[in-house]
Amino acid sequence: MSQQSAELAGIHRQVMWNRLIAVVEEQAQTMIRTAFSTTVREAGDLSAGIFDLEGRMMAQAVTGTPGHVNSMMESVGHFLRKYPAATMQKGDHFITNDPWLGTGHLHDLTVVTPAFHRERMVGLFANTAHVIDVGGLGMGPEGRSVFEEGLYIPIIRCFAQGRPNETFFDFIRAGTRLPVELEGDIYSLCACNDAGIRRLVEMMDEFHLDDLAPLARFIFENSLRATRSEIARLPPGRFAAEIRSDGYDEEITLRAAMTIGDDEITVDYDGTSPCSIRGINVPAAYTRAYSCFGIKVVVAPEIPNNWASLAPFRIKIPENCILDARHPAPVSVRHVIGHLLPDLMMGCLYQAVPDRVTAEGASCLWNPPLRGGSSVSGPPRGNRLALPDFEIITFNSGGTGARPGRDGLDATAFPSGVRTMPVEATENVAPIVFWQKELRPDSAGAGLTRGGCGQIMEIGAKGDLEFACNAIFDRVQNPPKGRAGGKPGAAGRVALKSGQVLRTKGFQIIPDGDRLILELPGGGGMGDPAARDPAAVARDVRDGLVSREAARDLYKVVLSPDGAPDREATAALRARK
């Protein structure tokens, strides 16, 4: 083959690679359009991807979370070990929510579907979605083992050649508080894989492909080469960092030592706290998922995510560590710890490439599972009004850390990437009222570039009747840290409107006549606050994000009565520092 022909063939394969990414994005969008749970259709808490016959991820949808995508990448291999490709038939769908074979907790359903082209199996589609309820104690940290946390589905065939496994669906409907939603979500997951298969068949016909193996080789070889090339640009060495989580009833320490070599990066979590007796433990696949993501967004953000682009990242997790929870440990809210891992990875990478790393952010989602009705208040008594039974989760985020040269993002989910759920969507499906939801003033960590703002939420039930919150919050005792002289973001706070401070984790009652107040953390700042442009400080004050007092005390900016910076007074104040 001539050089020109080789170049044209490479361009042709690149076009097919881009087309494959479009195929899996349509797969994900089909799930969003057909899902029953608000966690999927409103927040986008999902993943979708295509895999070769060896279970290696070729492409992922842009829509989705790193925790789902990168741990789902491992799960397809488990499906193939139980159901080898030779035993799969057209129209089959396989499912599990096993935390150690899927994506880390029982609320995530993973579905794998073989793709056939001209009666020959050519690949597999997989997806994961977070559903609202799988029975048990509900999504919270209270369980002492995974058996208390809900329905445990082994890898099983839920559809055989297009026909539903009715015994499986009987068990599903019987084991959840939301049978219609859960069954509907499973049908949605299967439908989205079918949509991906249809588009794949069209693509293969258009490009005259008999199988995907040559395209997979092209994707893997180029992704691996490109990632190793980016690693080679980094300064070699060993870099250590640590971060703390509030934990359940005692703080958790996460320690990492990162070694940057010529063509790979190794992370060792030696020194991290042991497993907890509560459901904040993290299965190893979820640890690897967010560790790799935290490295990749700094080292090789432009390289598409697939099996090969993650292969140079090696993760070592000590046995009995909270980041390597073993069956049957409780793991329901593994994301609280897992979402801190990208900040920890950046703490290591900041020592190597400080101009490419953000300050710490709120990181952990503040997504309170809310419940009401007979399971909280018991049956109606006398003339006392009662709420209908409901179970709902609403997704919300604090601020992200400041970036080199740019402020952090307000009330934005990082690293999960899920969308904030509109309050109207939650109020439409549950007897819940959001009385307040606004950005939290003075929550952003001060700096040359400031952190993103957190938010304040006031939540009540209709009629201000009693309901419950299964708190799964963090960054209250350990707020996000700044970098390079930047200040920390504001700590989170959980309380009743009447004034009582609540625990950050665990099942708690919001009594009649009271409401839940959530003050979400802000992101850490970056650089000296006194070096920030006074005009930017004035703009933040005008927008209600920074108070005049904070402008003076933290940023050393004096504002005139009309809100404009007083240049002379500011220069004099900054000179005195």
C-alpha positions in Angstrom: 0.0 0.0 0.0 1.4 3.4 -1.0 1.8 6.2 1.6 -1.1 8.1 0.1 -3.4 5.0 0.2 -2.4 4.4 3.8 -3.2 8.0 4.7 -6.6 7.7 3.0 -7.3 4.5 4.9 -6.4 6.2 8.2 -8.8 9.1 7.4 -11.5 6.6 6.5 -11.1 4.7 9.8 -11.1 8.0 11.7 -14.5 8.9 10.1 -15.8 5.5 11.2 -14.5 6.1 14.7 -16.3 9.4 14.9 -19.4 7.8 13.5 -19.2 5.1 16.2 -19.1 7.8 18.9 -22.3 9.3 17.3 -23.9 5.8 17.4 -23.4 5.4 21.2 -24.5 9.0 21.8 -27.8 8.2 20.2 -27.9 5.1 22.3 -27.6 7.3 25.4 -30.1 9.8 24.2 -32.7 7.0 23.6 -32.3 6.1 27.2 -32.9 9.7 28.3 -36.0 10.0 26.2 -37.6 6.7 27.3 -36.5 6.5 31.0 -39.0 6.5 33.8 -36.7 7.6 36.6 -36.0 11.3 37.0 -32.4 10.4 37.8 -31.9 9.3 34.2 -34.2 11.5 32.1 -33.5 14.7 34.1 -30.0 14.3 35.6 -28.4 12.0 32.9 -27.0 9.6 35.5 -26.1 7.0 33.0 -23.5 5.6 30.6 -23.6 3.9 27.2 -20.9 2.3 25.1 -19.9 -0.3 22.5 -17.5 -3.2 23.1 -15.6 -5.6 20.9 -16.1 -9.4 21.3 -13.4 -9.5 23.9 -15.3 -7.1 26.1 -13.0 -4.1 25.5 -14.7 -0.7 25.2 -14.3 0.9 21.8 -16.3 4.0 22.3 -18.5 5.7 25.0 -21.3 8.2 24.7 -20.4 11.8 25.6 -23.5 11.8 27.8 -22.8 9.9 31.1 -20.7 9.8 34.2 -17.1 8.7 34.5 -18.1 6.4 37.4 -20.6 4.6 35.3 -18.5 4.6 32.0 -15.2 3.5 33.4 -16.5 0.8 35.8 -19.0 -0.4 33.2 -15.8 -0.9 31.0 -14.8 -3.7 33.4 -18.3 -5.2 33.8 -18.8 -6.4 30.2 -15.9 -8.9 30.8 -17.9 -10.4 33.7 -20.9 -10.8 31.5 -18.9 -12.7 28.9 -17.4 -15.0 31.5 -20.9 -16.1 32.6 -22.4 -16.0 29.1 -19.7 -16.5 26.5 -20.3 -14.8 23.2 -21.0 -18.2 21.5 -24.1 -18.7 23.7 -25.6 -15.3 23.1 -28.4 -14.9 20.5 -30.1 -12.1 18.7 -32.6 -10.3 20.9 -31.0 -11.4 24.2 -30.5 -8.8 26.9 -28.5 -9.5 30.1 -28.7 -7.5 33.3 -27.0 -7.1 36.7 -26.8 -4.6 39.6 -24.1 -6.6 41.4 -21.8 -3.8 42.9 -18.7 -5.9 42.2 -19.6 -6.9 38.7 -21.3 -3.7 37.7 -20.7 -0.1 38.7 -20.5 -0.1 42.5 -23.9 -0.2 44.1 -27.3 -1.8 43.8 -29.0 1.3 42.4 -27.1 1.0 39.1 -28.5 -1.4 36.6 -26.2 -2.5 33.8 -27.6 -4.1 30.7 -25.4 -5.8 28.0 -26.8 -6.8 24.6 -25.1 -8.7 21.7 -25.1 -6.9 18.4 -25.6 -9.0 15.2 -24.9 -8.0 11.6 -26.0 -10.4 8.9 -26.7 -13.1 11.5 -23.2 -12.8 12.9 -22.3 -11.4 16.3 -20.0 -8.4 15.8 -19.9 -6.6 19.2 -21.8 -5.8 22.4 -23.6 -2.7 23.6 -23.7 -1.9 27.3 -25.4 0.8 29.4 -25.8 1.7 33.0 -28.5 3.8 34.7 -29.1 4.9 38.3 -32.7 4.0 39.3 -34.5 5.6 42.2 -35.5 2.5 44.2 -34.4 -1.1 44.5 -36.1 -1.8 47.8 -34.2 -2.5 51.0 -33.2 0.5 53.2 -33.2 2.8 50.2 -30.2 4.8 49.0 -28.4 5.7 52.2 -25.4 4.8 54.4 -27.3 2.9 57.2 -26.8 -0.6 56.0 -24.3 -3.0 57.7 -24.1 -5.2 54.6 -25.1 -5.1 50.9 -27.9 -7.5 51.7 -29.8 -4.7 53.5 -29.4 -2.3 50.7 -31.9 -3.7 48.2 -32.6 -6.2 45.4 -29.4 -8.0 44.4 -29.6 -9.1 40.8 -26.9 -11.5 39.5 -25.9 -11.5 35.9 -29.1 -12.9 34.3 -30.8 -13.0 30.9 -33.8 -10.6 31.3 -34.8 -11.0 27.6 -34.3 -14.2 25.6 -34.5 -13.7 21.8 -36.7 -10.7 22.4 -39.0 -12.3 24.9 -39.1 -11.0 28.5 -38.1 -13.3 31.3 -41.4 -13.0 33.2 -40.1 -14.7 36.4 -37.3 -12.1 36.6 -39.8 -9.2 36.2 -42.1 -10.8 38.8 -39.2 -10.6 41.3 -38.4 -7.0 40.2 -41.9 -5.7 40.6 -42.3 -7.4 44.1 -39.0 -6.0 45.5 -39.3 -2.3 45.0 -41.4 0.6 46.2 -41.7 1.9 42.6 -42.5 -1.2 40.5 -43.8 0.7 37.4 -40.7 3.0 37.3 -38.2 0.1 37.8 -39.7 -2.2 35.2 -40.0 0.8 32.8 -36.4 1.7 33.3 -35.3 -1.9 32.5 -37.3 -1.8 29.3 -35.7 1.6 28.5 -32.2 0.2 29.0 -32.9 -2.6 26.6 -34.5 -0.3 24.1 -31.5 2.0 24.1 -29.1 -0.9 23.3 -31.5 -1.9 20.5 -31.3 1.6 19.1 -27.5 1.4 19.2 -27.6 -1.9 17.3 -29.8 -0.5 14.6 -27.5 2.4 14.0 -24.4 0.2 14.1 -25.9 -2.1 11.4 -26.7 1.0 9.2 -23.1 2.1 9.7 -21.6 -1.2 8.8 -23.7 -1.5 5.7 -22.7 2.0 4.6 -19.0 1.4 5.1 -19.2 -2.2 3.8 -17.9 -3.7 7.0 -18.1 -7.4 7.8 -16.9 -7.0 11.4 -15.5 -4.4 13.8 -12.1 -6.0 14.6 -10.0 -3.9 12.2 -11.7 -0.7 13.4 -11.2 -1.8 17.1 -7.4 -2.3 16.4 -7.2 1.2 14.8 -9.0 2.8 17.8 -6.9 0.9 20.4 -3.5 1.4 18.7 -4.0 5.1 18.2 -5.5 5.8 21.6 -2.7 3.9 23.4 0.0 5.6 21.4 -1.5 9.0 22.0 -1.9 8.5 25.7 1.6 7.3 26.2 2.9 10.2 24.2 1.1 12.6 26.6 2.5 10.8 29.6 6.0 11.2 28.2 5.5 15.0 28.2 5.1 15.0 32.0 8.0 15.4 34.5 8.8 11.9 35.9 8.7 11.3 39.6 6.7 10.3 42.6 4.1 12.7 44.0 2.0 12.2 47.1 -1.2 13.9 48.4 -4.1 13.2 50.8 -7.6 14.4 51.3 -10.2 13.9 54.0 -13.8 12.9 53.9 -16.3 13.6 56.8 -17.0 9.8 56.8 -20.0 8.4 58.7 -19.2 8.8 62.3 -15.4 9.4 61.9 -13.3 11.1 59.3 -11.8 9.1 56.4 -8.3 9.7 55.1 -7.5 9.1 51.5 -3.8 8.9 50.6 -2.3 8.5 47.2 1.3 8.2 45.9 1.5 8.8 42.1 4.5 7.6 40.1 4.8 9.1 36.6 7.0 6.9 34.4 8.0 7.0 30.8 4.7 5.6 29.4 2.5 4.8 32.3 1.2 6.3 35.6 0.8 4.2 38.8 -1.2 5.2 41.8 -0.8 3.5 45.2 -3.5 4.1 47.8 -1.4 2.7 50.7 -2.2 4.6 53.9 -5.9 5.1 53.1 -8.4 4.4 55.9 -9.9 0.9 56.2 -13.4 -0.1 55.3 -16.3 1.3 57.2 -19.2 -0.6 58.8 -21.5 1.7 56.9 -22.4 2.1 53.3 -19.7 4.6 52.3 -17.3 1.9 51.1 -16.1 1.8 47.5 -15.7 -1.3 45.3 -12.4 -1.4 43.5 -13.9 -0.9 40.0 -15.4 2.4 41.0 -12.1 3.5 42.6 -10.3 2.7 39.4 -13.0 4.5 37.4 -12.7 7.9 39.2 -8.9 7.6 39.7 -8.4 7.1 35.9 -10.8 9.9 35.2 -9.0 12.3 37.5 -5.7 11.5 35.8 -7.0 11.6 32.2 -8.7 15.0 32.4 -5.3 16.5 33.2 -3.0 14.3 31.2 -4.9 13.4 28.1 -8.3 15.2 28.0 -8.6 15.3 24.2 -8.1 11.6 23.6 -11.4 9.7 23.3 -12.2 7.5 26.3 -11.9 3.8 25.6 -10.2 0.6 26.9 -6.8 1.5 25.4 -6.7 5.2 26.5 -7.1 4.1 30.1 -4.7 1.1 29.9 -1.5 3.1 30.9 -3.1 4.1 34.3 -2.4 1.5 37.0 -4.2 1.6 40.3 -2.9 -0.3 43.4 -5.4 -0.6 46.3 -4.5 -2.2 49.6 -6.7 -5.0 50.8 -9.3 -4.0 53.4 -9.0 -0.4 52.3 -12.2 1.6 52.1 -11.4 1.9 48.3 -11.4 -1.9 47.9 -14.6 -2.9 49.6 -15.2 -6.7 49.3 -18.5 -8.5 49.3 -20.7 -8.3 51.4 -19.7 -4.8 52.6 -22.3 -2.0 52.4 -21.6 0.2 49.4 -24.9 2.1 48.7 -23.4 5.6 48.7 -19.9 4.7 47.4 -20.0 7.9 45.3 -19.5 10.1 48.4 -15.9 8.8 48.8 -15.4 8.0 45.1 -16.1 11.6 43.9 -13.2 12.9 46.0 -10.7 10.8 44.1 -10.2 13.2 41.1 -9.4 16.0 43.6 -6.9 13.6 45.2 -5.4 12.8 41.8 -5.1 16.5 41.0 -3.4 17.0 44.4 -0.6 14.7 43.1 -0.6 16.2 39.6 -0.4 19.8 40.9 3.1 19.0 42.0 4.0 18.0 38.4 1.9 20.3 36.2 0.4 23.0 38.4 -0.9 25.0 35.4 -3.2 22.2 34.3 -4.9 21.4 37.6 -8.0 23.0 39.4 -8.4 23.7 43.1 -10.6 21.3 45.1 -14.3 21.5 44.5 -17.5 20.4 46.3 -17.0 17.1 44.3 -19.6 14.9 46.1 -23.1 15.3 44.9 -25.7 16.6 47.3 -28.5 14.4 46.1 -30.8 13.8 49.1 -33.1 10.7 48.9 -36.4 11.9 50.2 -39.2 9.7 51.5 -42.7 10.2 53.0 -46.0 8.6 53.7 -46.7 5.4 55.8 -43.1 4.2 55.8 -42.1 7.4 57.6 -45.2 8.5 59.6 -47.2 5.3 59.9 -50.8 5.0 59.0 -53.1 8.1 59.3 -54.2 8.7 62.8 -57.4 10.6 63.8 -57.7 13.9 61.9 -54.0 14.1 61.1 -53.2 14.6 57.4 -50.8 12.2 55.8 -48.6 12.4 52.7 -49.0 9.8 50.0 -46.2 7.2 49.9 -43.3 8.5 47.8 -39.6 7.9 47.2 -37.5 10.4 45.2 -33.9 11.6 44.7 -33.0 15.1 43.6 -29.5 15.9 42.2 -27.8 19.1 43.2 -24.2 20.3 43.3 -21.9 22.7 45.0 -19.2 24.8 43.3 -16.2 23.5 41.4 -12.7 24.5 42.2 -11.0 27.5 40.6 -9.1 26.9 37.3 -5.8 28.4 36.2 -6.9 31.7 34.6 -10.7 31.1 35.1 -13.1 31.0 37.9 -14.7 27.8 39.1 -18.3 26.9 37.9 -21.2 27.7 40.2 -23.5 24.8 41.4 -22.0 22.4 38.8 -21.4 18.7 39.2 -17.7 17.7 38.9 -16.5 15.0 38.6 -19.7 13.2 38.0 -21.0 15.5 35.2 -24.7 14.9 36.0 -27.1 17.7 35.4 -28.9 19.5 38.2 -32.5 18.3 38.2 -35.1 21.0 37.7 -37.2 21.5 40.9 -40.3 21.4 38.8 -39.5 17.8 37.7 -39.3 16.6 41.3 -42.3 18.5 42.4 -44.3 17.0 39.5 -43.7 13.4 40.7 -43.5 13.8 44.5 -45.4 15.9 47.2 -42.3 18.0 47.7 -41.9 21.8 47.6 -38.6 23.7 47.0 -39.1 27.0 48.8 -35.7 28.2 48.0 -32.9 27.3 45.5 -30.3 30.0 44.9 -26.6 30.5 44.7 -25.0 30.8 48.2 -23.2 34.2 48.7 -19.6 34.1 50.0 -19.4 30.3 49.5 -16.8 30.5 46.7 -13.2 30.2 47.9 -11.4 33.5 47.3 -8.4 33.7 44.9 -6.9 35.3 41.9 -9.5 33.1 40.3 -12.3 32.2 42.7 -14.0 28.9 43.2 -17.6 28.2 42.1 -20.4 29.1 44.4 -22.5 26.6 46.2 -26.2 27.0 46.6 -28.9 27.2 49.3 -31.9 25.0 49.2 -35.0 24.9 51.4 -37.1 21.8 51.0 -40.5 20.9 52.5 -43.3 18.5 52.0 -46.7 19.7 50.9 -48.6 21.1 53.8 -45.3 21.1 55.7 -46.0 17.5 56.8 -43.4 15.2 58.2 -41.0 13.5 55.7 -37.6 11.9 55.8 -34.1 12.6 54.3 -31.5 9.9 54.0 -28.6 12.3 54.3 -25.5 11.4 52.1 -23.6 14.7 52.3 -19.9 15.5 52.6 -17.5 18.5 52.7 -19.0 19.8 55.9 -16.1 19.1 58.3 -13.6 19.2 55.4 -14.4 22.0 53.0 -12.7 22.1 49.6 -9.1 23.5 49.7 -7.6 26.2 47.6 -4.3 26.0 45.8 -1.4 28.4 45.3 -2.6 30.7 48.1 -6.3 30.5 47.3 -8.8 30.2 50.1 -11.0 27.2 50.8 -14.6 27.1 49.7 -17.3 27.4 52.3 -18.2 24.2 54.2 -21.5 22.6 53.7 -24.3 22.7 56.3 -27.4 20.5 56.9 -30.1 21.7 59.2 -33.8 22.2 59.9 -35.3 25.6 59.3 -36.1 25.7 63.0 -32.3 25.8 63.7 -31.4 22.2 64.6 -28.2 21.0 62.9 -28.6 17.6 61.4 -26.1 14.8 60.8 -24.4 14.8 57.4 -25.2 11.1 56.9 -28.1 8.9 57.8 -31.8 8.6 57.9 -33.4 11.6 59.7 -36.9 13.0 60.1 -38.0 16.5 59.1 -41.0 16.9 61.5 -44.4 18.5 60.9 -44.1 22.3 60.4 -40.4 22.2 59.6 -38.2 22.2 56.5 -34.8 20.9 55.4 -32.1 23.5 54.8 -29.1 22.5 52.7 -26.1 24.9 52.2 -23.9 23.4 49.6 -20.1 23.8 49.6 -18.3 26.2 47.4 -15.1 25.4 45.4 -11.6 26.4 46.5 -9.9 29.4 45.1 -6.6 29.6 43.2 -3.9 32.2 43.7 -3.6 35.2 46.0 -7.1 36.8 46.4 -5.4 40.3 46.7 -4.2 39.9 43.1 -7.7 39.5 41.7 -8.9 42.2 39.3 -11.0 44.7 41.4 -13.5 44.9 38.5 -14.1 41.2 38.8 -14.6 41.5 42.5 -17.0 44.4 42.0 -19.0 42.4 39.4 -19.3 39.5 41.9 -20.6 41.9 44.6 -23.1 43.4 42.1 -24.3 39.9 41.3 -24.7 39.0 45.0 -22.0 36.3 45.0 -19.6 38.2 47.2 -20.5 40.5 50.1 -18.9 44.0 50.4 -17.3 42.7 53.6 -15.7 39.8 51.9 -14.5 42.0 49.1 -12.7 44.2 51.6 -11.4 41.5 54.0 -10.5 38.7 51.5 -9.8 40.5 48.2 -8.6 43.8 49.7 -11.0 45.7 47.4 -12.8 48.8 48.5 -16.0 49.7 46.7 -17.5 53.1 46.3 -21.2 53.7 47.2 -22.1 53.1 43.5 -20.4 49.7 43.6 -17.4 50.5 41.4 -13.9 49.8 42.7 -12.3 52.7 44.6 -8.9 52.4 42.9 -7.0 54.6 45.4 -8.4 53.0 48.5 -8.0 49.6 47.1 -4.3 50.3 46.2 -3.7 51.6 49.7 -5.4 48.6 51.4 -3.4 46.1 49.2 -0.2 47.9 49.9 -0.8 47.4 53.7 -1.0 43.6 53.4 
